[in-house]
């Protein structure tokens, strides 16, 4: 594939977007490959590529690699709520509900405020649902 004269950062974003599209299409192997290429380009926001790669790794059944990707994201950006949230989802997929709950609490404690996290917090009885 030609890079079209794109900067490394723009090319990394292109691969990231391809990875997201592949994952949404149910093609985790292709998604992982696209995120690998984005990571190899070492963009400043590579932390999101590790989180994004963790998700299709989990989809493909590679729980160990998914956890490694989320851990790498947290090594790069400690306290990043998105990494905790996504790791919680992976734990949930594997029936490790207490670990999932702890990750959702960590995501909240580190400032993540999304509707998806709120839904998980309600489901685990960590907050009361507001009318």
Secondary structure by P-SEA (a helix, b strand, c coil): cccccccaaaaaaaaaaaaaaaaaaccaaaaaaaaaaaaaaccccaaaaaaaaaaaaaaacaaaaaaaaaaaaaaaccccaaaaaaaaaaaaaacaaaaaaaaaaaaaaaccccaaaaaaaaaaccccccc
